Amino acid sequence: MSHDMLVLIAKTFGPLWMMGFFLVVVIRAYSPRRRAAQERAARSILTSGDAGDTG
């Protein structure tokens, strides 16, 4: 396997792999079934006094 062949494989399958991974992340992030868990995670770093602070 030559260097040119490896470059061709990397340039062909690299972007496809990264796009597939990106789509999996986006689907998991915007899945309605995960909304409650994401809301809990988002609010878990706030204390009760910080929730109303705007600045």
C-alpha distance matrix in Angstrom:
0.0 3.8 6.8 8.3 6.3 7.1 10.5 11.1 10.7 12.9 15.3 15.8 16.2 17.7 20.9 21.3 21.2 23.6 25.9 26.1 27.0 29.5 31.1 31.6 33.3 35.5 36.5 37.4 39.3 41.4 42.0 45.8 45.7 44.6 47.2 49.7 47.2 46.0 49.6 50.4 47.5 48.6 52.2 51.6 51.2 54.6 57.9 60.9 62.2 59.1 58.9 61.6 60.7 59.6 59.8
3.8 0.0 3.8 5.4 5.3 6.5 8.8 10.0 10.9 12.5 14.4 15.5 16.7 17.7 20.6 21.6 21.8 23.8 26.1 26.8 27.7 29.8 31.7 32.5 33.9 35.9 37.3 38.3 39.9 42.0 42.9 46.7 46.9 45.6 48.0 50.6 48.1 46.7 50.2 51.1 48.1 48.9 52.5 52.1 51.5 54.7 58.1 61.1 62.3 59.0 58.9 61.4 60.4 59.1 59.1
6.8 3.8 0.0 3.8 5.4 5.1 6.2 8.6 9.9 10.5 12.2 14.1 15.4 15.7 18.5 20.1 20.3 21.7 24.2 25.3 26.0 27.8 30.0 30.9 32.0 34.0 35.7 36.6 37.9 40.1 41.3 45.1 45.4 43.9 46.1 48.7 46.2 44.6 48.0 49.0 45.9 46.5 50.1 49.7 48.9 52.1 55.4 58.5 59.5 56.2 56.2 58.6 57.4 56.0 55.9
8.3 5.4 3.8 0.0 3.8 5.5 5.1 6.2 8.7 9.9 10.5 12.2 14.2 14.9 17.2 18.8 19.6 21.1 23.0 24.4 25.5 27.1 29.0 30.3 31.6 33.2 34.9 36.2 37.4 39.3 40.6 44.4 45.0 43.6 45.7 48.6 46.3 44.5 47.9 49.2 46.2 46.6 50.3 50.1 49.4 52.5 55.9 58.9 59.8 56.4 56.2 58.5 57.4 55.8 55.8
6.3 5.3 5.4 3.8 0.0 3.8 5.4 5.0 6.2 8.6 9.9 10.5 12.1 13.5 16.1 16.9 17.7 19.7 21.6 22.5 23.8 25.7 27.3 28.4 30.0 31.7 33.0 34.4 35.9 37.7 38.8 42.5 43.0 41.8 44.1 46.9 44.7 43.2 46.7 47.9 45.0 45.6 49.4 49.2 48.7 51.8 55.3 58.2 59.4 56.0 55.7 58.1 57.2 55.7 56.0
7.1 6.5 5.1 5.5 3.8 0.0 3.8 5.4 5.1 6.1 8.5 9.8 10.5 11.2 14.3 15.4 15.5 17.3 19.7 20.5 21.3 23.4 25.3 26.1 27.5 29.5 30.9 32.0 33.4 35.5 36.6 40.4 40.7 39.3 41.6 44.2 41.9 40.3 43.9 44.9 41.9 42.6 46.3 45.9 45.5 48.6 52.0 55.0 56.2 52.9 52.7 55.2 54.2 52.9 53.1
10.5 8.8 6.2 5.1 5.4 3.8 0.0 3.8 5.5 5.1 6.0 8.4 10.1 10.1 12.5 14.4 15.0 16.1 18.3 19.8 20.7 22.2 24.3 25.6 26.6 28.3 30.1 31.4 32.4 34.4 35.8 39.6 40.2 38.8 40.8 43.6 41.4 39.5 42.9 44.1 41.1 41.5 45.2 45.1 44.4 47.4 50.9 53.8 54.8 51.4 51.2 53.5 52.5 50.9 51.0
11.1 10.0 8.6 6.2 5.0 5.4 3.8 0.0 3.8 5.5 5.2 6.0 8.5 9.7 11.6 12.8 14.2 15.8 17.3 18.7 20.2 21.6 23.2 24.8 26.2 27.6 29.1 30.8 32.0 33.7 34.9 38.7 39.4 38.3 40.4 43.3 41.3 39.5 42.9 44.4 41.6 42.0 45.7 45.8 45.4 48.3 51.9 54.6 55.7 52.3 51.8 54.1 53.2 51.6 51.9
10.7 10.9 9.9 8.7 6.2 5.1 5.5 3.8 0.0 3.8 5.5 5.1 5.9 7.7 10.4 10.8 11.5 13.8 15.5 16.3 17.7 19.7 21.1 22.2 23.9 25.6 26.8 28.2 29.8 31.6 32.6 36.3 36.8 35.7 38.0 40.8 38.7 37.2 40.7 42.0 39.3 39.9 43.7 43.6 43.4 46.4 49.9 52.7 54.0 50.7 50.1 52.6 51.9 50.5 51.0
12.9 12.5 10.5 9.9 8.6 6.1 5.1 5.5 3.8 0.0 3.8 5.5 5.5 5.2 8.3 9.8 10.0 11.4 13.7 14.9 15.7 17.4 19.5 20.6 21.7 23.6 25.2 26.4 27.6 29.7 30.9 34.7 35.2 33.8 35.9 38.7 36.5 34.8 38.2 39.5 36.6 37.1 40.8 40.7 40.3 43.3 46.8 49.6 50.8 47.5 47.1 49.5 48.7 47.3 47.6
15.3 14.4 12.2 10.5 9.9 8.5 6.0 5.2 5.5 3.8 0.0 3.8 5.9 5.6 6.8 9.0 10.4 11.2 12.7 14.7 16.0 17.0 18.8 20.6 21.7 23.0 24.8 26.4 27.4 29.1 30.6 34.4 35.3 33.9 35.8 38.8 36.9 34.9 38.2 39.7 36.9 37.1 40.9 41.1 40.6 43.4 47.0 49.7 50.8 47.3 46.8 49.0 48.1 46.4 46.8
15.8 15.5 14.1 12.2 10.5 9.8 8.4 6.0 5.1 5.5 3.8 0.0 3.8 5.8 6.5 7.0 9.2 10.9 11.7 13.1 15.1 16.3 17.5 19.3 21.0 22.1 23.4 25.3 26.7 28.0 29.2 33.0 33.8 32.9 34.9 38.0 36.2 34.5 37.8 39.5 36.9 37.3 41.1 41.4 41.2 44.0 47.6 50.2 51.4 48.0 47.2 49.5 48.9 47.3 47.9
16.2 16.7 15.4 14.2 12.1 10.5 10.1 8.5 5.9 5.5 5.9 3.8 0.0 3.8 5.7 5.0 6.0 8.5 9.8 10.4 12.1 14.1 15.2 16.5 18.3 19.9 21.0 22.5 24.2 25.8 26.7 30.5 31.0 30.0 32.3 35.2 33.3 31.8 35.3 36.7 34.2 34.8 38.6 38.7 38.7 41.6 45.2 47.7 49.2 45.9 45.1 47.6 47.1 45.7 46.5
17.7 17.7 15.7 14.9 13.5 11.2 10.1 9.7 7.7 5.2 5.6 5.8 3.8 0.0 3.8 5.5 5.2 6.2 8.6 10.0 10.7 12.2 14.3 15.5 16.6 18.4 20.1 21.3 22.5 24.4 25.8 29.6 30.2 28.8 30.8 33.7 31.6 29.8 33.2 34.6 31.9 32.3 36.1 36.2 35.9 38.8 42.4 45.1 46.3 43.0 42.4 44.8 44.2 42.8 43.4
20.9 20.6 18.5 17.2 16.1 14.3 12.5 11.6 10.4 8.3 6.8 6.5 5.7 3.8 0.0 3.8 5.4 5.0 6.0 8.5 9.8 10.3 12.1 14.2 15.2 16.2 18.1 19.8 20.7 22.2 23.9 27.6 28.6 27.3 29.1 32.2 30.5 28.4 31.7 33.4 30.8 30.9 34.7 35.2 35.0 37.6 41.3 43.8 45.0 41.6 40.7 43.0 42.4 40.8 41.4
21.3 21.6 20.1 18.8 16.9 15.4 14.4 12.8 10.8 9.8 9.0 7.0 5.0 5.5 3.8 0.0 3.8 5.5 5.1 6.1 8.6 9.8 10.6 12.4 14.3 15.3 16.4 18.4 19.9 21.1 22.2 26.0 26.8 26.0 28.0 31.1 29.5 27.8 31.2 33.0 30.7 31.1 34.8 35.3 35.5 38.2 41.8 44.1 45.6 42.3 41.2 43.6 43.3 41.9 42.8
21.2 21.8 20.3 19.6 17.7 15.5 15.0 14.2 11.5 10.0 10.4 9.2 6.0 5.2 5.4 3.8 0.0 3.8 5.5 5.2 6.2 8.6 10.0 10.7 12.5 14.3 15.5 16.7 18.4 20.2 21.1 24.9 25.4 24.2 26.5 29.3 27.4 25.9 29.4 30.8 28.3 29.1 32.8 32.9 33.1 36.0 39.6 42.1 43.6 40.5 39.6 42.1 41.9 40.7 41.7
23.6 23.8 21.7 21.1 19.7 17.3 16.1 15.8 13.8 11.4 11.2 10.9 8.5 6.2 5.0 5.5 3.8 0.0 3.8 5.4 5.1 6.1 8.6 9.9 10.6 12.2 14.2 15.4 16.3 18.3 19.8 23.6 24.4 22.8 24.7 27.6 25.7 23.8 27.1 28.7 26.1 26.4 30.2 30.5 30.4 33.2 36.8 39.3 40.7 37.4 36.6 39.0 38.6 37.3 38.2
25.9 26.1 24.2 23.0 21.6 19.7 18.3 17.3 15.5 13.7 12.7 11.7 9.8 8.6 6.0 5.1 5.5 3.8 0.0 3.8 5.4 5.0 6.2 8.7 9.9 10.4 12.2 14.2 15.1 16.4 18.0 21.7 22.8 21.7 23.4 26.6 25.2 23.2 26.4 28.4 26.1 26.3 30.0 30.8 30.9 33.4 37.1 39.3 40.7 37.4 36.2 38.5 38.3 36.9 37.9
26.1 26.8 25.3 24.4 22.5 20.5 19.8 18.7 16.3 14.9 14.7 13.1 10.4 10.0 8.5 6.1 5.2 5.4 3.8 0.0 3.8 5.4 5.1 6.3 8.7 10.0 10.6 12.4 14.2 15.6 16.3 20.1 20.8 19.9 22.1 25.2 23.6 22.2 25.6 27.4 25.3 25.9 29.6 30.1 30.7 33.4 36.9 39.1 40.8 37.7 36.4 38.9 39.0 37.8 39.2
27.0 27.7 26.0 25.5 23.8 21.3 20.7 20.2 17.7 15.7 16.0 15.1 12.1 10.7 9.8 8.6 6.2 5.1 5.4 3.8 0.0 3.8 5.4 5.1 6.3 8.7 10.0 10.7 12.3 14.4 15.4 19.2 19.6 18.1 20.4 23.2 21.2 19.7 23.2 24.6 22.3 23.1 26.8 27.0 27.4 30.3 33.8 36.1 37.9 34.8 33.7 36.4 36.4 35.4 36.6
29.5 29.8 27.8 27.1 25.7 23.4 22.2 21.6 19.7 17.4 17.0 16.3 14.1 12.2 10.3 9.8 8.6 6.1 5.0 5.4 3.8 0.0 3.8 5.5 5.1 6.2 8.6 9.9 10.5 12.3 14.1 17.8 18.8 17.3 18.9 22.0 20.4 18.3 21.5 23.4 21.1 21.3 25.1 25.8 26.0 28.6 32.2 34.4 35.9 32.7 31.5 33.9 33.8 32.6 33.8
31.1 31.7 30.0 29.0 27.3 25.3 24.3 23.2 21.1 19.5 18.8 17.5 15.2 14.3 12.1 10.6 10.0 8.6 6.2 5.1 5.4 3.8 0.0 3.8 5.4 5.1 6.0 8.5 9.7 10.6 11.8 15.5 16.8 15.9 17.6 20.9 19.8 18.1 21.3 23.4 21.6 21.9 25.6 26.6 27.3 29.6 33.2 35.0 36.8 33.7 32.1 34.5 34.8 33.6 35.2
31.6 32.5 30.9 30.3 28.4 26.1 25.6 24.8 22.2 20.6 20.6 19.3 16.5 15.5 14.2 12.4 10.7 9.9 8.7 6.3 5.1 5.5 3.8 0.0 3.8 5.5 5.2 6.1 8.5 10.1 10.5 14.3 14.7 13.6 16.0 18.9 17.4 16.2 19.7 21.4 19.6 20.5 24.1 24.7 25.7 28.2 31.7 33.6 35.6 32.8 31.2 33.9 34.4 33.6 35.3
33.3 33.9 32.0 31.6 30.0 27.5 26.6 26.2 23.9 21.7 21.7 21.0 18.3 16.6 15.2 14.3 12.5 10.6 9.9 8.7 6.3 5.1 5.4 3.8 0.0 3.8 5.5 5.2 6.0 8.7 9.9 13.6 14.2 12.3 14.2 17.1 15.3 13.5 17.0 18.7 16.6 17.2 20.9 21.5 22.2 24.8 28.3 30.4 32.2 29.3 27.9 30.6 30.9 30.1 31.7
35.5 35.9 34.0 33.2 31.7 29.5 28.3 27.6 25.6 23.6 23.0 22.1 19.9 18.4 16.2 15.3 14.3 12.2 10.4 10.0 8.7 6.2 5.1 5.5 3.8 0.0 3.8 5.4 5.0 6.1 8.3 11.8 13.4 12.0 13.1 16.5 15.6 13.4 16.4 18.8 17.1 17.1 20.7 22.0 22.8 24.8 28.5 30.1 31.9 28.8 27.1 29.4 29.9 28.8 30.6
36.5 37.3 35.7 34.9 33.0 30.9 30.1 29.1 26.8 25.2 24.8 23.4 21.0 20.1 18.1 16.4 15.5 14.2 12.2 10.6 10.0 8.6 6.0 5.2 5.5 3.8 0.0 3.8 5.5 5.4 5.8 9.6 10.8 10.2 12.0 15.4 14.8 13.4 16.4 18.7 17.7 18.2 21.5 22.7 24.1 26.1 29.6 31.0 33.1 30.3 28.3 30.7 31.6 30.8 32.9
37.4 38.3 36.6 36.2 34.4 32.0 31.4 30.8 28.2 26.4 26.4 25.3 22.5 21.3 19.8 18.4 16.7 15.4 14.2 12.4 10.7 9.9 8.5 6.1 5.2 5.4 3.8 0.0 3.8 5.6 5.3 8.9 9.1 7.6 9.9 12.8 11.6 10.5 14.0 15.7 14.5 15.6 18.9 19.7 21.2 23.5 26.8 28.4 30.7 28.1 26.2 29.0 29.9 29.5 31.6
39.3 39.9 37.9 37.4 35.9 33.4 32.4 32.0 29.8 27.6 27.4 26.7 24.2 22.5 20.7 19.9 18.4 16.3 15.1 14.2 12.3 10.5 9.7 8.5 6.0 5.0 5.5 3.8 0.0 3.8 5.7 8.7 9.8 7.5 8.5 11.6 10.6 8.4 11.5 13.8 12.5 12.7 16.2 17.4 18.7 20.7 24.1 25.7 27.7 24.9 23.0 25.6 26.4 25.8 27.9
41.4 42.0 40.1 39.3 37.7 35.5 34.4 33.7 31.6 29.7 29.1 28.0 25.8 24.4 22.2 21.1 20.2 18.3 16.4 15.6 14.4 12.3 10.6 10.1 8.7 6.1 5.4 5.6 3.8 0.0 3.8 6.2 8.7 7.6 7.7 11.5 11.7 9.7 12.0 14.9 14.4 14.2 17.3 19.2 20.7 22.1 25.5 26.5 28.5 25.8 23.5 25.8 26.9 26.1 28.4
42.0 42.9 41.3 40.6 38.8 36.6 35.8 34.9 32.6 30.9 30.6 29.2 26.7 25.8 23.9 22.2 21.1 19.8 18.0 16.3 15.4 14.1 11.8 10.5 9.9 8.3 5.8 5.3 5.7 3.8 0.0 3.8 5.4 5.6 6.9 10.3 10.7 10.0 12.5 14.9 14.9 15.5 18.3 19.8 21.9 23.4 26.5 27.4 29.8 27.5 25.0 27.5 28.9 28.5 31.1
45.8 46.7 45.1 44.4 42.5 40.4 39.6 38.7 36.3 34.7 34.4 33.0 30.5 29.6 27.6 26.0 24.9 23.6 21.7 20.1 19.2 17.8 15.5 14.3 13.6 11.8 9.6 8.9 8.7 6.2 3.8 0.0 3.8 5.4 5.3 8.4 10.1 10.0 11.3 13.9 14.9 15.4 17.5 19.4 21.8 22.8 25.6 26.0 28.5 26.5 23.7 26.0 27.9 27.7 30.6
45.7 46.9 45.4 45.0 43.0 40.7 40.2 39.4 36.8 35.2 35.3 33.8 31.0 30.2 28.6 26.8 25.4 24.4 22.8 20.8 19.6 18.8 16.8 14.7 14.2 13.4 10.8 9.1 9.8 8.7 5.4 3.8 0.0 3.8 5.7 7.4 8.5 9.7 11.5 13.1 14.2 15.6 17.5 18.7 21.5 22.8 25.4 25.9 28.8 27.0 24.4 27.1 29.1 29.3 32.2
44.6 45.6 43.9 43.6 41.8 39.3 38.8 38.3 35.7 33.8 33.9 32.9 30.0 28.8 27.3 26.0 24.2 22.8 21.7 19.9 18.1 17.3 15.9 13.6 12.3 12.0 10.2 7.6 7.5 7.6 5.6 5.4 3.8 0.0 3.8 5.7 5.4 6.2 8.7 10.1 10.7 12.2 14.4 15.4 18.0 19.7 22.5 23.3 26.1 24.2 21.9 24.7 26.5 26.7 29.4
47.2 48.0 46.1 45.7 44.1 41.6 40.8 40.4 38.0 35.9 35.8 34.9 32.3 30.8 29.1 28.0 26.5 24.7 23.4 22.1 20.4 18.9 17.6 16.0 14.2 13.1 12.0 9.9 8.5 7.7 6.9 5.3 5.7 3.8 0.0 3.8 5.5 5.1 6.1 8.6 9.9 10.4 12.2 14.1 16.6 17.6 20.4 20.9 23.5 21.5 18.9 21.5 23.4 23.6 26.5
49.7 50.6 48.7 48.6 46.9 44.2 43.6 43.3 40.8 38.7 38.8 38.0 35.2 33.7 32.2 31.1 29.3 27.6 26.6 25.2 23.2 22.0 20.9 18.9 17.1 16.5 15.4 12.8 11.6 11.5 10.3 8.4 7.4 5.7 3.8 0.0 3.8 5.4 5.1 6.2 8.6 9.8 10.7 12.1 15.2 16.0 18.3 18.6 21.6 20.1 17.5 20.4 22.6 23.4 26.3
47.2 48.1 46.2 46.3 44.7 41.9 41.4 41.3 38.7 36.5 36.9 36.2 33.3 31.6 30.5 29.5 27.4 25.7 25.2 23.6 21.2 20.4 19.8 17.4 15.3 15.6 14.8 11.6 10.6 11.7 10.7 10.1 8.5 5.4 5.5 3.8 0.0 3.8 5.5 5.1 6.2 8.6 10.0 10.4 13.5 15.1 17.6 18.6 21.6 20.0 18.0 21.2 23.0 23.9 26.5
46.0 46.7 44.6 44.5 43.2 40.3 39.5 39.5 37.2 34.8 34.9 34.5 31.8 29.8 28.4 27.8 25.9 23.8 23.2 22.2 19.7 18.3 18.1 16.2 13.5 13.4 13.4 10.5 8.4 9.7 10.0 10.0 9.7 6.2 5.1 5.4 3.8 0.0 3.8 5.4 5.0 6.0 8.6 9.8 12.0 13.7 16.7 18.0 20.5 18.3 16.3 19.4 20.8 21.3 23.7
49.6 50.2 48.0 47.9 46.7 43.9 42.9 42.9 40.7 38.2 38.2 37.8 35.3 33.2 31.7 31.2 29.4 27.1 26.4 25.6 23.2 21.5 21.3 19.7 17.0 16.4 16.4 14.0 11.5 12.0 12.5 11.3 11.5 8.7 6.1 5.1 5.5 3.8 0.0 3.8 5.4 5.0 6.2 8.4 10.9 11.6 14.3 15.0 17.5 15.6 13.2 16.2 18.0 18.7 21.4
50.4 51.1 49.0 49.2 47.9 44.9 44.1 44.4 42.0 39.5 39.7 39.5 36.7 34.6 33.4 33.0 30.8 28.7 28.4 27.4 24.6 23.4 23.4 21.4 18.7 18.8 18.7 15.7 13.8 14.9 14.9 13.9 13.1 10.1 8.6 6.2 5.1 5.4 3.8 0.0 3.8 5.5 5.3 5.9 9.2 10.3 12.5 13.5 16.5 15.1 13.2 16.6 18.4 19.8 22.3
47.5 48.1 45.9 46.2 45.0 41.9 41.1 41.6 39.3 36.6 36.9 36.9 34.2 31.9 30.8 30.7 28.3 26.1 26.1 25.3 22.3 21.1 21.6 19.6 16.6 17.1 17.7 14.5 12.5 14.4 14.9 14.9 14.2 10.7 9.9 8.6 6.2 5.0 5.4 3.8 0.0 3.8 5.5 5.1 7.4 9.7 12.6 14.5 17.1 15.1 13.9 17.5 18.5 19.6 21.6
48.6 48.9 46.5 46.6 45.6 42.6 41.5 42.0 39.9 37.1 37.1 37.3 34.8 32.3 30.9 31.1 29.1 26.4 26.3 25.9 23.1 21.3 21.9 20.5 17.2 17.1 18.2 15.6 12.7 14.2 15.5 15.4 15.6 12.2 10.4 9.8 8.6 6.0 5.0 5.5 3.8 0.0 3.8 5.7 6.7 8.0 11.4 13.2 15.2 12.6 11.2 14.5 15.3 16.1 18.2
52.2 52.5 50.1 50.3 49.4 46.3 45.2 45.7 43.7 40.8 40.9 41.1 38.6 36.1 34.7 34.8 32.8 30.2 30.0 29.6 26.8 25.1 25.6 24.1 20.9 20.7 21.5 18.9 16.2 17.3 18.3 17.5 17.5 14.4 12.2 10.7 10.0 8.6 6.2 5.3 5.5 3.8 0.0 3.8 5.5 5.4 8.3 9.5 11.9 10.0 8.4 12.0 13.4 14.9 17.2
51.6 52.1 49.7 50.1 49.2 45.9 45.1 45.8 43.6 40.7 41.1 41.4 38.7 36.2 35.2 35.3 32.9 30.5 30.8 30.1 27.0 25.8 26.6 24.7 21.5 22.0 22.7 19.7 17.4 19.2 19.8 19.4 18.7 15.4 14.1 12.1 10.4 9.8 8.4 5.9 5.1 5.7 3.8 0.0 3.8 5.5 7.7 9.9 12.6 11.1 10.6 14.4 15.4 17.3 19.2
51.2 51.5 48.9 49.4 48.7 45.5 44.4 45.4 43.4 40.3 40.6 41.2 38.7 35.9 35.0 35.5 33.1 30.4 30.9 30.7 27.4 26.0 27.3 25.7 22.2 22.8 24.1 21.2 18.7 20.7 21.9 21.8 21.5 18.0 16.6 15.2 13.5 12.0 10.9 9.2 7.4 6.7 5.5 3.8 0.0 3.8 6.6 9.8 11.5 9.4 10.0 13.6 13.6 15.4 16.7
54.6 54.7 52.1 52.5 51.8 48.6 47.4 48.3 46.4 43.3 43.4 44.0 41.6 38.8 37.6 38.2 36.0 33.2 33.4 33.4 30.3 28.6 29.6 28.2 24.8 24.8 26.1 23.5 20.7 22.1 23.4 22.8 22.8 19.7 17.6 16.0 15.1 13.7 11.6 10.3 9.7 8.0 5.4 5.5 3.8 0.0 3.8 6.5 7.9 5.8 6.4 10.0 10.3 12.6 14.1
57.9 58.1 55.4 55.9 55.3 52.0 50.9 51.9 49.9 46.8 47.0 47.6 45.2 42.4 41.3 41.8 39.6 36.8 37.1 36.9 33.8 32.2 33.2 31.7 28.3 28.5 29.6 26.8 24.1 25.5 26.5 25.6 25.4 22.5 20.4 18.3 17.6 16.7 14.3 12.5 12.6 11.4 8.3 7.7 6.6 3.8 0.0 3.8 5.4 5.3 6.8 9.9 10.5 13.6 15.0
60.9 61.1 58.5 58.9 58.2 55.0 53.8 54.6 52.7 49.6 49.7 50.2 47.7 45.1 43.8 44.1 42.1 39.3 39.3 39.1 36.1 34.4 35.0 33.6 30.4 30.1 31.0 28.4 25.7 26.5 27.4 26.0 25.9 23.3 20.9 18.6 18.6 18.0 15.0 13.5 14.5 13.2 9.5 9.9 9.8 6.5 3.8 0.0 3.8 5.6 5.8 8.3 10.0 13.4 15.4
62.2 62.3 59.5 59.8 59.4 56.2 54.8 55.7 54.0 50.8 50.8 51.4 49.2 46.3 45.0 45.6 43.6 40.7 40.7 40.8 37.9 35.9 36.8 35.6 32.2 31.9 33.1 30.7 27.7 28.5 29.8 28.5 28.8 26.1 23.5 21.6 21.6 20.5 17.5 16.5 17.1 15.2 11.9 12.6 11.5 7.9 5.4 3.8 0.0 3.8 5.6 6.7 7.4 11.1 12.5
59.1 59.0 56.2 56.4 56.0 52.9 51.4 52.3 50.7 47.5 47.3 48.0 45.9 43.0 41.6 42.3 40.5 37.4 37.4 37.7 34.8 32.7 33.7 32.8 29.3 28.8 30.3 28.1 24.9 25.8 27.5 26.5 27.0 24.2 21.5 20.1 20.0 18.3 15.6 15.1 15.1 12.6 10.0 11.1 9.4 5.8 5.3 5.6 3.8 0.0 3.8 5.6 5.2 8.5 10.0
58.9 58.9 56.2 56.2 55.7 52.7 51.2 51.8 50.1 47.1 46.8 47.2 45.1 42.4 40.7 41.2 39.6 36.6 36.2 36.4 33.7 31.5 32.1 31.2 27.9 27.1 28.3 26.2 23.0 23.5 25.0 23.7 24.4 21.9 18.9 17.5 18.0 16.3 13.2 13.2 13.9 11.2 8.4 10.6 10.0 6.4 6.8 5.8 5.6 3.8 0.0 3.8 5.8 8.4 11.1
61.6 61.4 58.6 58.5 58.1 55.2 53.5 54.1 52.6 49.5 49.0 49.5 47.6 44.8 43.0 43.6 42.1 39.0 38.5 38.9 36.4 33.9 34.5 33.9 30.6 29.4 30.7 29.0 25.6 25.8 27.5 26.0 27.1 24.7 21.5 20.4 21.2 19.4 16.2 16.6 17.5 14.5 12.0 14.4 13.6 10.0 9.9 8.3 6.7 5.6 3.8 0.0 3.8 6.4 9.3
60.7 60.4 57.4 57.4 57.2 54.2 52.5 53.2 51.9 48.7 48.1 48.9 47.1 44.2 42.4 43.3 41.9 38.6 38.3 39.0 36.4 33.8 34.8 34.4 30.9 29.9 31.6 29.9 26.4 26.9 28.9 27.9 29.1 26.5 23.4 22.6 23.0 20.8 18.0 18.4 18.5 15.3 13.4 15.4 13.6 10.3 10.5 10.0 7.4 5.2 5.8 3.8 0.0 3.8 5.8
59.6 59.1 56.0 55.8 55.7 52.9 50.9 51.6 50.5 47.3 46.4 47.3 45.7 42.8 40.8 41.9 40.7 37.3 36.9 37.8 35.4 32.6 33.6 33.6 30.1 28.8 30.8 29.5 25.8 26.1 28.5 27.7 29.3 26.7 23.6 23.4 23.9 21.3 18.7 19.8 19.6 16.1 14.9 17.3 15.4 12.6 13.6 13.4 11.1 8.5 8.4 6.4 3.8 0.0 3.7
59.8 59.1 55.9 55.8 56.0 53.1 51.0 51.9 51.0 47.6 46.8 47.9 46.5 43.4 41.4 42.8 41.7 38.2 37.9 39.2 36.6 33.8 35.2 35.3 31.7 30.6 32.9 31.6 27.9 28.4 31.1 30.6 32.2 29.4 26.5 26.3 26.5 23.7 21.4 22.3 21.6 18.2 17.2 19.2 16.7 14.1 15.0 15.4 12.5 10.0 11.1 9.3 5.8 3.7 0.0
